[in-house]
Amino acid sequence: MEPSTSDSLFVFKKQVVPQSLNDLVLILKDAEKEGLSIIPWGSGTHQRMGHPPRVSDINLVSKKLNRILEHAKEDLVVSVEAGLTLETLQGQLETSGQFFPFWAPHASKRTIGGLLATGAFNFFSGRFGELKDLVLGIQVCLSNGTLVQWGGKVVKNVSGYEMGKLYIGSMGTLGFLFSCTLRLSAIPEKRAFFETKVLDLSKGFSWLLNLFQSNVFFEGACLHVFQGKAFCFVWFSGNERIVSSQLNKVTDLLKDIPLGTWEEISFEGVEKKLAMSNEGICAFGFFPPANFPKLYSVMDDLAKETNSTIDLLFLYHGAFFAKWKKDFSLQKTSLLHLFHSLNNWVSKNGGWIAYESVPFSLWQDWPMWGAQRPEWNLSKKLKEIFDPKKILNPGRFVDKI
């Protein structure tokens, strides 16, 4: 989504596209002096998260900050600017036999800065870890134009607090990401995706938990439930022998958990099946994997109560995505009550939930970050320290707490 003055969510008095670090610094310094509000913008795919002002002074777009600054092939490290898209980065790394080991549905449309700002889940986390584990260093412009740098080009480069991690998932409220240094991996000889139909949903949840607790060497796995149908997915990488061996181990897990026959599918196929649109009410979060069946039951009951269809994705390590779809425009008061109850239930049972998008008619009043959590107070203090004049994304997150 490209920003424009006619956008249904945002009105920008001015759009600014810096082409260099110097441009970025000067823009932020001038905005801070004049007290202008700024919405940092990558490709715009997750701008509905939180409650930024609908009318903003400056829309600061990173699309021209899209260079690979340095690629240390021997060290498996790359430094890139924030506006570079994941798809472009992977394409350029491929010529060197390397890749950035991160994947999430719709990620081909997203910028590296956007991924870090939203703290996106990594569907390759089973082998490579989450996004924060892949970021070695980060350069950020604070709201007053001050450039700060954390970390570096090696794994063990921090003797104190890893301050750079604060910016991952901060939604652009603490600073404007200029560049980052990422850990790479060699492209595997083979990457294979498999799926099987789930006839008994309880068995699917049991398999996912068993896989989470097993010693199987896999990249990722999930359970997808949609309109009464359910499928398990698992993916591996390595040479032919490793992939075959790990698939056999996954099959062994099914001896007491009958599901179905595993079929290999293409990356494009699994990406299409797991990619959810942002129509309706779209949520994501984290929940103890052992209690996924309870979470499913609560979310399914909510769908029945609102007469909506529900699309659910449960990842092996506890992450989940949910989408309720229908015309919600006539149920605002009751919907707010129902989803407040869901938020509180998730929180009381050891998880958290946030919302990626909701229909525009509900957006301004919706609890986009779920039930309030104790750590939000720390987030508010950090905002006061890093952006005391509330220049960057005012209202996106902690300003409304």
Stockholm file with secondary structure:
# STOCKHOLM 1.0

chainA/1-401         MEPSTSDSLFVFKKQVVPQSLNDLVLILKDAEKEGLSIIPWGSGTHQRMGHPPRVSDINLVSKKLNRILEHAKEDLVVSVEAGLTLETLQGQLETSGQFFPFWAPHASKRTIGGLLATGAFNFFSGRFGELKDLVLGIQVCLSNGTLVQWGGKVVKNVSGYEMGKLYIGSMGTLGFLFSCTLRLSAIPEKRAFFETKVLDLSKGFSWLLNLFQSNVFFEGACLHVFQGKAFCFVWFSGNERIVSSQLNKVTDLLKDIPLGTWEEISFEGVEKKLAMSNEGICAFGFFPPANFPKLYSVMDDLAKETNSTIDLLFLYHGAFFAKWKKDFSLQKTSLLHLFHSLNNWVSKNGGWIAYESVPFSLWQDWPMWGAQRPEWNLSKKLKEIFDPKKILNPGRFVDKI
#=GR chainA/1-401 SS CCCCTTCSSCEEEEEECCCSHHHHHHHHHHHHHHTCCEEEESSSTTTTSSCCCSEEEEEEECTTCCCEEEEEGGGTEEEEETTCBHHHHHHHHHTTTEECCCCCTTGGGSBHHHHHHHTCCCTTHHHHCCHHHHEEEEEEECTTSCEEEEECSSSSCCSSCCGGGGGTTSTTSSCEEEEEEEECEECCSEEEEEEEEESSHHHHHHHHHHHHTSCCCCSEEEEEEETTEEEEEEEEEESHHHHHHHHHHHHHTTSSSCCCCCEEECHHHHHHHHCCCSCSEEEEEECCGGGHHHHHHHHHHHHHHTTCEEEEEEETTSEEEEEEESCCTTCHHHHHHHHHHHHHHHHHTTCEEEEEECCHHHHTTSCTTCSCCTTHHHHHHHHHHHCTTCCBSTTSSGGGC
#=GC SS_cons         CCCCTTCSSCEEEEEECCCSHHHHHHHHHHHHHHTCCEEEESSSTTTTSSCCCSEEEEEEECTTCCCEEEEEGGGTEEEEETTCBHHHHHHHHHTTTEECCCCCTTGGGSBHHHHHHHTCCCTTHHHHCCHHHHEEEEEEECTTSCEEEEECSSSSCCSSCCGGGGGTTSTTSSCEEEEEEEECEECCSEEEEEEEEESSHHHHHHHHHHHHTSCCCCSEEEEEEETTEEEEEEEEEESHHHHHHHHHHHHHTTSSSCCCCCEEECHHHHHHHHCCCSCSEEEEEECCGGGHHHHHHHHHHHHHHTTCEEEEEEETTSEEEEEEESCCTTCHHHHHHHHHHHHHHHHHTTCEEEEEECCHHHHTTSCTTCSCCTTHHHHHHHHHHHCTTCCBSTTSSGGGC
//
